[in-house]
Amino acid sequence: MVKQKRKEGRPRSEHARRAILRSTNRLLERMSVRDLTIEGIAKSAGVGKPTIYRWWPNKVAVVIDAFFETMSAQLEYPQADTVAASLRMQLHHALKMDRSREGRLIAEILAEGQFDADILRTFRARFLDFRRAAATALIRAGQRQGEISPALDPDLAIDIVYGPIYYRLLVGHLPLEDRLADDLVDWIFSGFSPRQNKIIQPPKTKTPAISTNGDRRERRRRTDAQRAASDGR
């Protein structure tokens, strides 16, 4: 969670903060982010709205922290012998999460963010930037260990790795199945690994020869017709 500058007023209660996060999670089990309100959260948690605003600037910030409170362990990169193995395990956790209620919440937050720039800024500041920093650290480790090309831009790499998952989450055109994690790691590391002056060329395909027999027959027919017309004159 990104700490905010503390506002003046009564001291913030850790008990109240946890009650607010628990209430937010309970409410989101039966309603969408759009339908959620600060008033509803305050009533469910037994606190006043000013108490909530001492901790969070808006309801989306509350939702993100409530989400992170319960899912942070699943978002960490597991320790493994290789960066590829660590990424593979984390992607399996991410796909499991995205198939659950938490995936629905992320999709709803991003959908709301298309109409409110503040929501996207909050999402980036309180959730996405933190996750991208952890992913960048993993990629840098892979570069130091020789698993990943040192020329690779970490930001581009992160977009390549997680882009397909967010695409499927938001569009729903293909399932968020476990094999996606394995396929992503296999394909990505075949391209991310260091290559020594080697350019991968696409496989050559044989271009079928274009038959000209039809053109030849047509030219012969026209010639015969011209000769016949000339003989008839």
N, C-alpha and C positions, 0 to 999 in steps of 0.2 A: 504494500500500500504506500502510495506517495504521501508523505507528510505535508500538511499545509501549515501555513503560518497561523499560529494560535490567535484567535480573536479574543478581545476583552470580554469579560463577563464571568459568570460562575464557572468554577473548574469543571472540566468534562469528566464524566464518570465512565470508567471502563465497563462497569456493570450495565449502564445504560447503552453504551455502544454495542455491546454484544447482544443485548435485548433487541436493539434496532435491526441488527444483521439477521438474527434468528427470525424475527417477524417478517422481514423482507423476503427471506427464503420461503417461509410458509405461505405468504401471500402469492408469490410467484408460482406456486404449485397449482393455483387455480385461476390465475389471471395473467395477462400479458404485461410486458413492460409499459406499453401505451396506456393500459387501464390502471396501472399502479399510480398512487398519489402519495405525496408527502403526508397528507392528512391521514390517509389509511394506514401508513406505516406507523405514524405517531400513536394513533388510537390502538393499534394492535400491540405495540411495544409498551404502552402505558407511559408515554413521555409527551412532552409538548413539542410543537414544531420547532421552536427556537433551539431545543436540545439537538435536534437533527442537523439544523443549519450550523451549529457550532463545529460539527464534524465534516459535513459534506455540502458542496455548493448546490447540488440538485439531486433528483431521484436516481438518475443514471449512475452517478458516482456511488450512491448507496448500493445499487444493484451490482455494480462491478466489484465493490469491496465484499459484498455478501457472497458473490460467486467465488472470488479469490480466497475467501476465508475457508471455504469447503473444498476447493479443488486445487489449491496451491501445490500440494504434494504430488498430484498427478501431472503437473505441468513442469516439474523439474526434469533435468536431463539425468538419467540414471548413469552411474559409474560403470564403465565397461572397458574391456581391453583395447577397443578401437573406437574412434569417433563414429565410424559407420554403425557399429553395434549400439552405441549410446543413442544415436539418432533414431535407429530402427525401433528401439524400445519406447522412446518418447513419442514417436509417431503413432505407435499402437495405442498408447495411453490417450493421445490427443483424439484419435478416431473414436475410441470408446466414449470419450467425453462428448464429442460432437454428435454422437447418436443418441445422447441422453437429453435431459431437460436443460443442461448447461449449454449444449449446442444450440438449442432453440433460443435461449437467452441471448447468446452472441449474435445469432441471426436477427433477432428483434432489435437489439441495440444498433446494429449496423443499418437496419432498415430505417429506424427512427433517425439515425444520423444523416440520412439523405435529405431530410427536411430541416435539420437543425445542426448547423456547423459546430455549435458548442458541445453537442453530444459526441461527435467524432473526436473533437479535441480532448474531451474528458476520457474517452475510450483509449486514445493513444497515450495520454499522459499517465493514466492510472493502471493501464493493463498492457497495451501493445508494446510501448517503449521498453518496459521491463522485460517482456518476453523476448524482444528482438536483441536486447543487450545480452541475455543469457545465450541466445543462439549465436550471436557474434563471437562470444567467448569460446563456444564449442568449435566454430569454424577456424578461429585463430589457433586453437590447440591442434586441430587437424593439419593446418599449414605448418606448424612447428614440427609435428611428428612425421611430416612427409606424406600424409594421406590425401591432402588437398593441395591443389596448385597454389603457390604463393601469389600468382597473378590474379586469382579470383577475387572479385569484389564481394565482401560479405553481405552487403545489402541485396545485391542481385541474387546471391545464392539463397538467402532466406526467402525471397519472393518466389524463386523457382521451387523450393522445397514445399512451402506452405500454400502457394497459390492454388494448386489443384484441390487441396482440401477445402479452402474457403469457397472456391468456385462450386464444388459439389454441395457444400453446406447451404449456400445461398440460392443456387439455381435448382438443385435437386434432380438434375438430369441423369445422374448415375449414383449408385449407392456408396456410402462411406464404409466400405467393407475393409476387413483387416488386410487383405492382399494388397490394397493400395499402398500401405506403409512399406511392404517388402518391395513392391515394384518401384516405388519412388527411390528408395535407397539404392537398389540395384542399378537403375538407369542413371541416377544422378551421379553416383560415385564412378561410374564408367566415364562420365564426362568431366567430373570435378578433379579426378586424380591427375597428378603431374604427368605431362607428356613431353618427351625429349624430341623436339623437332619433328613431331609426327602429326600429320594432318589426316584426320579421318575423312575419307571420301565416301560418299553414298554409294551403295552397290550399283554396279553397272547393269543396265537392263538392255536387252536386245530390242532394237527398234525394228519392227516388221517391215520388210521391203514393200514398197508401194507398187502394186502391179500396174503395168502400163498396157496390158493386152487389150483392155477395153478401149483405150485411147487409140491404139493402132488400128483396131477394127473400125472405129468411127472414121479415122482419116482415110482408110481404104474404101469405105462405103461412099464417102464424099467424092473421092477421086473417080470411082466407077460411075457415080451419078453424073459427074461433070463430063466424062468421056461419052456417056450415052447421049447426053444432051447435045454434045458437039456433033456426034454422028447423025443425029436426027435433023440437024439443020440442013 
